[in-house]
């Protein structure tokens, strides 16, 4: 499905801004057994580095923006970048204070309307959203105290072009949060550009000269497509400190 489609935008707006009650409405089964915080993924990954106050933050693959808003609560500046112009436009609408309407699907031909709005405590004036390619970022971005990249790596045609840029993006002593479900697929990444072994080993190989791995954990997330189709996954979330 195209990242510019209205349906995908709506799924991600629910994923990022929906309450637990909105996401789990009418599922037809008991939801108490779902993994803790799987409905808060755009928040939990931003907390992974345990950094309370940061200066400049780069949120790569920001999608419709919730992680950028969370990061703005403790950062001086957040730049959120996503490849999808539709996602960036949605994030900017929320940032500007608009109550952004979107569809929640019961069955895919039936839907009702919900609203995404600025999360409490966010500092909208500290955020800039822009469309961009993680493999070909603009040269004048500068460097950052924290780079957050969630569910991005395994959707890049040439992921090494992204990892090769990271040492220049993270300040010495700064942190990188890399979250990925490692769902490598030929339609996104040609087989010859996929890791030969474990994704974490791939990251150690490409980042180890410039970064020290601090921690790694599995962070669950749930995306609702409609009331009978849910994606329940985990994203391997590794935290790295720039040497």
N, C-alpha and C positions, 0 to 999 in steps of 0.2 A: 504494500500500500504506500502511495506517495506521502512524503512528509508534509506536502502542501495541502493534503485533503482536509476537508472540513470534519469528516468523521474522526480522523486521527487526532486532529486538534481538540475535538470534544472529549475523546478518551483521555487525553493528557491533561486537560483542564480539570476533569473529575479526579484524576490521579493526583494532581498537585493541590487542588483547592477544595475538593469535596470533603465533607465531614465523614466520620466513620458511619454515621447513620445514613448519609446520602449514598455512600459507596455500596453499602451492604443491603440497601432496601430491596425487599422482595426477592431475595436469593433463594428462598425455599429450603434452607437448611440452617442448622445452628452454627453461628459464626464464632462462638466462644473459643473454639479450638484453633483459630488462626494464629500464626506466629506473632509474638508481641511486636507491636509498632510496624507491622507490615503495611499499614495504611498511612504511614508517616515518612515514607522513604525520602522525599526531597528535604526533609528536616534532619533525619538521623544521619545521613551521609555527611552533612555539613558539620556535624558535631564530632566526627570521627577523630580529628586531630587533637581534640581537647584544648584548643586555643581559645582563650576568653576574649582577647582584644587583638585585632590585627589592623594594619594600615591599608594597603592596596590588595584587593582580591580579584582573581580572575576565575569566572565560572564558565567553563567550557562545556558545550552541550547542555546549555541551561534550559532547553525546551521552552515551556511556557512560563518559566521564571520563578517558581516558588523557592528554589534553593538560593537564588540571588537575593530574594527578599529576606530569607533567614540570615544570610551572611551579612546583610546590611545592618543588622541589629548590633554587630560588634566590629564593623569595619568602617574605615574612613571613606573608601571608594570601592564599589563593586562594578566590574565590567562583565556583563553577561553576554555570551556569544553563542549563537546556534546557527546551524546550516539552513534551517527552515525559516523562510521569511514569514510564513504563516504563524509559526510559534513565536517568533520575535515580535510580530505585530500584536499578538495576544498579550504577551508579557508587557509590552509598552502600554497597551490599553489599561491593564491593571495598575501599572506604575503611575499612570496619569490620573488615577482616581476613578476611572470608569467602572461601573458595575457591569461586568462583561457576561452576557448571556450565552449559554451553551446547552447542548442537548445531552441528556442522560438516556441511554437506551434500555427499554424493557426487553422487547424483541427488536431486531435491527430495523424493522419497518415501523416501529412505534417508539415514541420518545416523549419525554417531558422536559421542561426547561428549568435549569438551575443558573445560579449566578456566582461568578468568581469575583472577589474583591480583595483589596489590599490587606494582607495579613496584619493582625494587631502587632504593634511594636516595630514594624518595618520603617526604614528611613528611605522613602522613595527618592529624595533629593540626592542620595548618595549612590544611586544606581544608574548605569548607562547600559542600554541593550543595543546590540547590533548584530546584523547577519554577517557570518563569516565561516571560513573553512578551517577546521582545526589542523589540517595538513598544510595550510598556506595562510597563516595568520599575518596580518599586516605588520610591517617591520617596526613601526613606531609605537607598539603597545607598551613598551617598557618592561619593567620587572615587578614582581609581586611578592608579598609576604606569604600568600596562600594561593595555590591553584587547586581548584576543585573540578574534577572531570568524572561525571557519573554516567554510566551506561553509554559510553562513547566509543571506547577503544575498539570493540568488536564490530563496529559499524563503519569503520574507515577502510577505504580501498588500499591505502598504503600506511598502516599504523606507525611504521618506523619514521615516517616524515613528521609525525606528531611527537613521538617520544624523543626524536633528535632535537626538537626545538625546546623541550622542557628545561634543560639546564640554564638556558638564557632567560627563561621566564620566571624562575624562582630565585629569590634573593638568598644569599648565604645564610643558613640558619632558618630559612623559611620552610614551609611544608607543602607537600603535594598529597592530595587525596585522590586516589585512583580506584573507582568502583566499576566493576564489570561483571556481568553474568557469564562472560566468555562464550556467548552464543555465536560462535564463528560460523558464517554461512557464505557459500561461494557467490551468492547474489550481491553481497556487500563487499566481501574481501576475497580477491582471487586466491585460490588454494596456495599458490607459491608465496603469498604474503602473510599467510596465517602461521601461528606458532607451530613448530614441529612437535613440541611437547606441551607441558602445562603452561598456562598463561602466566602464572606467577613466576615461573622460571624465565619466561620470555622477558618479563618486566625486570627481573633481577639482572639479566644479561644486558638489556638496553639502558637501564638506569643506574646500575651498580657503581659505575665509575664516578658518578656525580652525586648520588643520593645514598643515604643509609635508610634501610627499611626499619621503621619503628614498630609497626604492628600490622596485623591482618585479621580480619573477621568476616563472617558471612552476615550480610544484612538483607533480610527478607523484604520483598515488595509484592504488592498485589495491584494489578491493573484490571479494571472492569471494562469489558467490551459491551456486554449486555448482561441481563440478569441470569442467563444460563451459560455464559462463557467468561471465565476469569483466567488471567495469567498470574499464577503464584510462582515466584522465582526467588532466588537469592543472588545477590551481587557481592562478589568477593571484593572487599573494600580494604585496600592496603594504604598505609600512611607512610610517607617518605620524608626525610629531612635532608635538605640541601646541604652538602658538605661545604 
